[in-house]
Structure formats: structure tokens, C-alpha cells
Amino acid sequence: MRIGVGLPAAVPGAPFELLGDWAAAAEMYGFRHVAALDRLVYDSLDPIVALATAAGRTSRVELITTILGVPYRRNAVVLAKQLASLDLVAAGRFVAGLALGGWPEDYAASDVALRGRGERFAVMLDTLRCVWAGKLAGAAGPMTPHPRSGPSMLLGALSPAGFGRVATFADGWIAPFFGLQTLRDGIASAREAWQRAGREGRPRVITERYFCLGPGADEVAGAYLDHYYGAEYRSEVLAETLTTPARLIEELDRIEATGCDDLLLFPCTADQDQLHRLVDALAASRHFIERSH
């Protein structure tokens, strides 16, 4: 199982000018991916901008949006060009993690209705693929030159319709932060949908956890997750948050046993010491990541 880290791009008050340093350190430590969360109505950076910053300071790590809300965005053609541009700037290292988007205030701020978002999402996904394949062109040629028909696409899903979209449009599934049973059930659902669609092989599966290590880790994580998720989801997400090295390694073993391909670990604070603590914890386990120089 490959391990990556999230950027602190959704940590309020973070020194966002240091995101490039965080990404460069993650690559140096040997993490395989750098990821960014998406939320419109929040004190956070746009994930496309955050990952473009990371692309400029790295050369090997995969760059992933986890997960970019799509249906509240009004123009899929504009989004297609933005994502293809990021992939080109990153020399093919970008993975478009996309989903419905679960925050009603993001839809309200965009003046887009929640109702019908699933159908709208499917239409927009088809548009993304068409643009990336060069099917939308003007007198000067395709609007987005791309040698491989666009970036790899992974989708968030928790319903039968969602897993159907994974099998129809995507290369795999991104699981939420909501625990092992959700992950196990989702892997089974994604693979079943994959087979029904006649797809070869298996869908790629990525899951996510928050981590916070060191003195006061429980309090720091609790305060951040309370601010980000509020009362509705805080307890559920906090229960899965990794706040000790022992819990971290135990959870990694359990996640790997599900057949998950990749794990993304998101910080609850922008303190870069969190990366050092994470690497030290991994160094004591079979999940040790090899540093690059």
C-alpha cells in the first residue's frame, strides 16, 4: 500500500506561502502522493491552486484532489481546461479526484440546486472526458492539448448510483474518512460495479485519514475537526483520527488488509513538524518510506 500526505491547504490560518516547502519535504521523505481537500465556503485554498504550487516544487509525487466537488461548478468545459492545465504543468502527475460535494452551503453560494446533482455530475464527467479527448475544438484546434486524453480520474461514491459512475467514467474510487467498514463495503461495491460494466482488472482504491502527532494531539485534532465538520460529522471523523504512533501503525495494517491501494494522511495543523513525526512513526514499522535525496 502506497502512502501519501495531504497539504495543510484547508487549515485556517495556515501560512499558505509555505505549501511548496511542505510538498517538497513530503517528496524528500518518500511519500508517494500529495493531496488537497476541496471546500468552497471555508477558510481554505482552492485545491487546484494548492496543487499547482506543489507541482512547482516537486518532480515525482502524484498530485491528487480529494475530493473536488463538481456539480456546483457551472461550467464543465472551464473545469476541464483547469484540470488538464494542472496535469500538463505537473508533467502528467495529476489525478483528478472528483465527487458530488457534500456541503449545502457550497451549492447555495454558487446558486446551484442540490436537487438533480447526480445526473448533472454524470453529464459533467462526460464533458470532461470529451474535452480531454480533443473532441471540443475551434479554428485553432483542440482547446486543451493533451497527449493522453486527460488526467486519471477517481470518484467519490457511497451509493449504487455513485459506484455506477465510478465504473462508467473513472479509474477507481476514493473512500471517505468514515472507517474500515465503510471502506470494506465500498471496495466490494466498486468491484461489483466494475465487473458489471465489463471493465478489466480492478478499480484503484484510495482512502484517507487525519493524523495529528505529538503533545496535545487529541486537543489539536479535536479543535480542527470541530471547526471543519461541525457537530454533524465531527465525532465520526475524530474516532478515525490517528493521534499516536501505535494507533497509526495499527490502522495502516488494517487498511492494507482491506486491499486498499493508497492511503492519504491529512494533517490537522500546518506545523511542518507533523511531517517529521509522521516519518519517525513510519520508520518504526514495515510501512517505512524510503527517503529520496
Sequence and secondary structure as in RCSB ss.txt:
>XXXX:A:sequence
MRIGVGLPAAVPGAPFELLGDWAAAAEMYGFRHVAALDRLVYDSLDPIVALATAAGRTSRVELITTILGVPYRRN
AVVLAKQLASLDLVAAGRFVAGLALGGWPEDYAASDVALRGRGERFAVMLDTLRCVWAGKLAGAAGPMTPHPRSG
PSMLLGALSPAGFGRVATFADGWIAPFFGLQTLRDGIASAREAWQRAGREGRPRVITERYFCLGPGADEVAGAYL
DHYYGAEYRSEVLAETLTTPARLIEELDRIEATGCDDLLLFPCTADQDQLHRLVDALAASRHFIERSH
>XXXX:A:secstr
 EEEEE STTSTT  GGGHHHHHHHHHHHT SEEEE   SSSS   HHHHHHHHHHT SSSEEEES EE TTSS 
HHHHHHHHHHHHHHTTT EEEEEE    HHHHHHHT  STTHHHHHHHHHHHHHHHHTT SEETTEESS  TTSS
 EEEEE  SHHHHHHHHHH SEEE  SS HHHHHHHHHHHHHHHHHTT SS  EEEEEEEE  STTHHHHHHHHH
HHHHHHHHHHHHHTT B SHHHHHHHHHHHHHTT  EEEEEESS  THHHHHHHHHHHTSTT      
